[in-house]
Amino acid sequence: MTTAIDVEEDADEETAAAKVLDRVKIMRVFDFVGVIEAIGEIRDELERPQAVPAESSPMPREPGMRRTVSKIGDSEDEDEEDMLFDSAAEAPEPALSPHVEPVTETVSEAPPERISSEESGPSNGKTGMIIIDNITHVLSPLMKTDYVQAHTLLTTSLRSLTHLTRTHSICTVLVNGAITPRPTPGGGPVEPPVQGPNAEPGSEQPQARALHRAEPEPHPSIFASNTARPALGRTFPFLVDVHVFVSCLPKGRRDAAVVYGGGGGGGRRAEMAEMVNAVEVLTDRFGERVGRWGAFRVGDEGVEVRGVF
């Protein structure tokens, strides 16, 4: 890390952290419209042409137009010329100005400023990164008021962000929150409403019909104990290249028994269980990595990978 950001090896942690933060640009937004505007600013900054002065990149000079440049004559030369042409009978040509003789010189116009393709290239050998944290917070209010409009804005903006990411070789990370669905009373499926013997078909309440027709969504995680789901639902995975799910789970069977076991297993006993972070690939647009997962821990020495499967 220190080599990548040009930090001296003997530099202290504060100096290294300050060096890293100098390369980070934080843009605060308060709604999804602000996110779209921030993406537009990043696009304008990346696609803005950077002019390079002509002196820094010499180019062959082409012959240009010819023009007349006035040259101031010397006083001694003027006296000698007066003596030589004093006896001339022809009328002198009208002079441009006193003590001035016309001189013809070939000049070429300076080449215009050249746009350096290296400077305006996608990344100049460096990989940029965009992190949007958290996209759920700014999109949830729109989802509650107007779901169709929120879905349209999300689809349009993420397609534009995808084009920007691929054009300029950027690693873009969208942080999507996770929610835990509320369990149904009794833990079982919703039963159809009880109707009287004279009830006509379809006379049940609309809300009851919706509950009866609703089918449970497939569980996204490969771990049965992980009941959380991505907050943005089914649309979001189809708008990204790779959709990963990060969760904190017990490391082994004994740890799971301590965390999820009954009989008052919470409290101090649950704190004794060893937990690890799991990363699962839910969807993958370009490969066959769906279902693969890995475990890691974050400690004092950084990230420690426990295994990839």
C-alpha positions as CSV (number, residue, x, y, z in Angstrom):
1,M,0.0,0.0,0.0
2,T,2.8,2.4,0.9
3,T,4.5,1.8,-2.4
4,A,1.3,2.3,-4.4
5,I,0.7,5.7,-2.9
6,D,4.4,6.8,-2.8
7,V,4.7,6.9,1.0
8,E,8.2,6.5,2.5
9,E,8.8,3.2,4.3
10,D,9.9,4.9,7.5
11,A,6.8,7.3,7.6
12,D,4.6,7.0,10.6
13,E,0.9,6.0,10.5
14,E,-0.4,9.5,10.6
15,T,1.7,10.6,7.6
16,A,0.6,7.5,5.6
17,A,-3.0,8.0,6.5
18,A,-2.8,11.7,5.5
19,K,-1.2,10.7,2.2
20,V,-4.1,8.3,1.5
21,L,-6.8,10.7,2.4
22,D,-5.3,13.3,0.0
23,R,-6.4,11.0,-2.8
24,V,-9.9,10.6,-1.5
25,K,-12.7,12.9,-2.6
26,I,-15.9,12.7,-0.4
27,M,-19.1,14.0,-1.9
28,R,-22.1,14.2,0.5
29,V,-25.6,13.9,-0.9
30,F,-29.0,13.7,0.8
31,D,-31.2,12.2,-1.8
32,F,-31.0,10.1,-5.0
33,V,-31.1,13.2,-7.2
34,G,-27.9,14.2,-5.4
35,V,-26.4,10.8,-6.3
36,I,-27.2,11.4,-9.9
37,E,-25.6,14.8,-9.9
38,A,-22.5,13.5,-8.1
39,I,-22.1,10.9,-10.8
40,G,-22.4,13.6,-13.5
41,E,-19.7,15.6,-11.8
42,I,-17.4,12.6,-11.8
43,R,-18.1,12.0,-15.5
44,D,-17.4,15.6,-16.4
45,E,-14.1,15.5,-14.5
46,L,-13.0,12.3,-16.1
47,E,-14.0,13.3,-19.6
48,R,-12.8,16.9,-19.5
49,P,-9.9,17.3,-22.0
50,Q,-6.6,18.4,-20.5
51,A,-4.7,20.9,-22.7
52,V,-0.9,20.4,-23.0
53,P,1.2,23.4,-23.9
54,A,2.8,23.2,-27.4
55,E,6.3,23.8,-26.0
56,S,6.2,20.6,-24.0
57,S,5.6,18.5,-27.1
58,P,7.5,19.9,-30.1
59,M,5.9,19.2,-33.5
60,P,7.3,19.7,-37.0
61,R,6.7,23.3,-38.2
62,E,4.9,23.5,-41.5
63,P,5.3,26.3,-44.0
64,G,2.6,28.9,-43.3
65,M,1.6,32.2,-44.8
66,R,4.0,34.9,-45.7
67,R,3.7,38.3,-44.2
68,T,5.7,41.6,-44.3
69,V,7.5,42.6,-41.1
70,S,8.8,46.2,-40.6
71,K,12.5,46.5,-39.7
72,I,14.1,49.7,-38.2
73,G,17.1,50.7,-40.2
74,D,20.4,51.9,-38.8
75,S,21.3,55.6,-39.0
76,E,24.8,55.0,-40.5
77,D,23.3,52.8,-43.2
78,E,20.8,55.5,-44.0
79,D,23.5,58.1,-44.6
80,E,25.4,55.8,-47.0
81,E,22.3,55.0,-48.9
82,D,21.5,58.7,-49.3
83,M,24.9,59.3,-50.8
84,L,24.6,56.5,-53.3
85,F,21.1,57.3,-54.5
86,D,21.3,61.1,-54.2
87,S,21.7,61.5,-58.0
88,A,18.8,59.2,-58.9
89,A,16.3,61.0,-61.1
90,E,13.3,58.7,-60.4
91,A,10.9,59.7,-57.7
92,P,11.3,57.7,-54.5
93,E,8.7,55.2,-53.5
94,P,6.5,56.3,-50.6
95,A,8.2,55.1,-47.5
96,L,6.2,53.2,-44.9
97,S,7.7,55.4,-42.1
98,P,10.8,57.4,-41.5
99,H,14.0,55.2,-41.4
100,V,12.0,52.0,-42.1
101,E,12.7,49.5,-44.8
102,P,10.4,46.6,-45.8
103,V,11.7,43.1,-45.1
104,T,9.9,40.0,-46.2
105,E,10.1,37.0,-43.8
106,T,8.5,33.6,-43.9
107,V,6.7,32.7,-40.6
108,S,4.4,29.9,-39.6
109,E,1.5,30.1,-37.2
110,A,2.0,28.5,-33.8
111,P,0.3,25.1,-33.7
112,P,-2.8,25.0,-31.6
113,E,-2.7,23.4,-28.1
114,R,-2.7,19.7,-28.6
115,I,-4.9,17.4,-26.5
116,S,-2.7,14.7,-25.0
117,S,-4.3,11.3,-25.4
118,E,-2.3,10.0,-22.5
119,E,-3.6,12.6,-20.1
120,S,-7.2,12.2,-21.3
121,G,-7.1,8.4,-21.4
122,P,-9.2,6.2,-19.2
123,S,-6.9,5.7,-16.2
124,N,-3.2,6.5,-17.0
125,G,-2.3,3.1,-15.7
126,K,-4.1,3.8,-12.4
127,T,-7.4,2.2,-11.2
128,G,-9.9,4.6,-9.8
129,M,-12.7,3.6,-7.4
130,I,-16.2,4.9,-6.7
131,I,-18.0,3.9,-3.5
132,I,-21.6,4.8,-3.0
133,D,-22.4,4.2,0.7
134,N,-25.3,3.7,1.1
135,I,-27.6,3.6,-1.9
136,T,-30.5,2.1,0.1
137,H,-30.8,5.1,2.3
138,V,-31.3,7.6,-0.5
139,L,-33.6,5.3,-2.6
140,S,-35.9,3.9,0.1
141,P,-37.9,7.2,0.5
142,L,-38.6,7.1,-3.3
143,M,-39.6,3.5,-3.1
144,K,-42.2,4.2,-0.5
145,T,-43.8,7.2,-2.3
146,D,-43.5,6.2,-6.0
147,Y,-42.1,2.8,-6.7
148,V,-42.4,3.1,-10.5
149,Q,-40.5,6.4,-10.6
150,A,-37.8,5.1,-8.2
151,H,-37.3,1.9,-10.3
152,T,-36.9,4.1,-13.4
153,L,-34.4,6.4,-11.8
154,L,-32.4,3.4,-10.4
155,T,-32.3,1.7,-13.7
156,T,-31.3,4.7,-15.7
157,S,-28.7,5.9,-13.3
158,L,-27.0,2.5,-12.8
159,R,-26.8,2.0,-16.6
160,S,-25.1,5.4,-16.9
161,L,-22.8,4.4,-14.0
162,T,-22.0,1.1,-15.7
163,H,-21.0,2.9,-18.9
164,L,-18.8,5.3,-17.0
165,T,-17.2,2.4,-15.1
166,R,-16.3,0.4,-18.2
167,T,-15.2,3.4,-20.2
168,H,-12.7,4.6,-17.6
169,S,-11.7,1.3,-16.0
170,I,-13.1,2.2,-12.6
171,C,-13.9,-0.2,-9.8
172,T,-17.4,0.8,-8.6
173,V,-18.9,-0.5,-5.3
174,L,-22.5,0.1,-4.5
175,V,-23.4,-0.7,-0.9
176,N,-26.9,-2.1,-0.5
177,G,-28.4,-2.6,2.9
178,A,-29.8,-5.8,4.2
179,I,-33.1,-6.4,5.9
180,T,-34.5,-9.3,8.0
181,P,-38.1,-10.1,7.2
182,R,-40.5,-10.3,10.0
183,P,-41.6,-13.9,10.8
184,T,-45.2,-14.8,10.3
185,P,-47.2,-15.5,13.5
186,G,-46.7,-19.2,14.3
187,G,-43.8,-19.5,12.0
188,G,-45.9,-21.3,9.3
189,P,-47.4,-20.3,6.0
190,V,-50.4,-18.0,5.8
191,E,-53.6,-19.9,5.8
192,P,-56.5,-18.9,3.6
193,P,-59.3,-17.0,5.3
194,V,-62.2,-18.9,6.7
195,Q,-65.4,-18.1,4.8
196,G,-69.0,-18.9,5.6
197,P,-71.0,-21.5,3.8
198,N,-72.9,-18.9,1.7
199,A,-69.8,-16.9,0.8
200,E,-69.3,-16.3,-2.9
201,P,-66.0,-17.0,-4.6
202,G,-63.7,-14.0,-4.5
203,S,-65.6,-12.3,-1.7
204,E,-62.6,-12.4,0.7
205,Q,-60.9,-9.2,1.6
206,P,-58.2,-7.9,-0.9
207,Q,-55.5,-7.9,1.7
208,A,-56.3,-11.5,2.6
209,R,-56.2,-12.5,-1.0
210,A,-52.8,-10.8,-1.5
211,L,-51.4,-12.7,1.5
212,H,-52.8,-16.0,0.2
213,R,-51.4,-15.5,-3.3
214,A,-48.0,-14.3,-2.1
215,E,-45.3,-16.8,-2.5
216,P,-42.1,-16.7,-0.3
217,E,-39.1,-15.4,-2.1
218,P,-36.2,-17.8,-2.5
219,H,-33.6,-17.6,0.2
220,P,-30.6,-15.7,-1.2
221,S,-28.0,-17.1,1.2
222,I,-26.7,-20.6,1.1
223,F,-26.6,-20.6,4.9
224,A,-30.0,-21.5,6.4
225,S,-29.3,-19.5,9.6
226,N,-28.8,-16.3,7.6
227,T,-32.3,-14.9,7.2
228,A,-31.3,-11.5,5.9
229,R,-32.1,-10.3,2.4
230,P,-30.8,-7.5,0.1
231,A,-32.9,-4.4,0.7
232,L,-33.5,-3.4,-2.9
233,G,-35.1,-6.7,-3.8
234,R,-35.0,-8.5,-7.1
235,T,-34.3,-5.6,-9.5
236,F,-30.9,-4.5,-8.1
237,P,-29.0,-7.8,-8.9
238,F,-29.7,-7.5,-12.6
239,L,-28.2,-4.0,-12.8
240,V,-24.8,-4.9,-11.5
241,D,-22.0,-7.2,-12.8
242,V,-21.4,-9.0,-9.5
243,H,-23.7,-9.1,-6.5
244,V,-22.1,-10.3,-3.3
245,F,-23.7,-10.7,0.1
246,V,-21.7,-10.0,3.3
247,S,-22.9,-11.3,6.6
248,C,-21.6,-12.3,10.1
249,L,-22.1,-15.9,11.0
250,P,-20.9,-18.4,13.7
251,K,-17.7,-20.1,12.7
252,G,-18.5,-23.7,13.6
253,R,-21.3,-26.0,14.8
254,R,-20.6,-25.3,18.5
255,D,-20.6,-21.6,17.9
256,A,-23.9,-21.9,16.0
257,A,-25.4,-23.9,18.9
258,V,-24.4,-21.2,21.3
259,V,-25.8,-18.4,19.2
260,Y,-29.0,-20.1,17.9
261,G,-29.6,-22.7,20.6
262,G,-32.5,-22.3,23.0
263,G,-32.5,-22.6,26.7
264,G,-31.2,-19.1,27.5
265,G,-28.1,-19.4,25.3
266,G,-27.9,-15.6,24.8
267,G,-26.1,-13.0,26.8
268,R,-22.6,-13.8,28.0
269,R,-22.8,-17.3,26.6
270,A,-23.4,-15.9,23.1
271,E,-20.4,-13.6,23.4
272,M,-18.2,-16.6,23.8
273,A,-19.0,-17.8,20.3
274,E,-16.5,-17.2,17.6
275,M,-17.9,-15.3,14.6
276,V,-16.6,-14.8,11.1
277,N,-17.6,-12.7,8.1
278,A,-18.9,-14.6,5.1
279,V,-19.0,-13.3,1.5
280,E,-21.3,-15.0,-0.9
281,V,-21.7,-14.5,-4.7
282,L,-25.4,-14.2,-5.4
283,T,-25.3,-13.2,-9.0
284,D,-22.5,-13.0,-11.6
285,R,-23.1,-11.6,-15.1
286,F,-19.9,-12.8,-16.8
287,G,-18.9,-16.0,-15.0
288,E,-19.9,-19.1,-13.1
289,R,-19.1,-17.9,-9.6
290,V,-22.7,-18.0,-8.3
291,G,-22.7,-19.9,-5.0
292,R,-19.0,-19.5,-4.2
293,W,-18.2,-18.0,-0.8
294,G,-15.3,-17.2,1.5
295,A,-14.7,-16.4,5.1
296,F,-12.6,-13.7,6.6
297,R,-12.0,-11.8,9.9
298,V,-11.0,-8.2,10.6
299,G,-8.4,-8.0,13.3
300,D,-5.7,-5.7,14.6
301,E,-3.4,-6.7,11.7
302,G,-6.0,-6.2,9.0
303,V,-8.1,-8.6,7.0
304,E,-7.4,-12.3,7.6
305,V,-8.9,-14.7,5.0
306,R,-10.0,-18.0,6.5
307,G,-10.9,-19.8,3.3
308,V,-12.5,-19.6,-0.2
309,F,-14.9,-22.2,-1.4
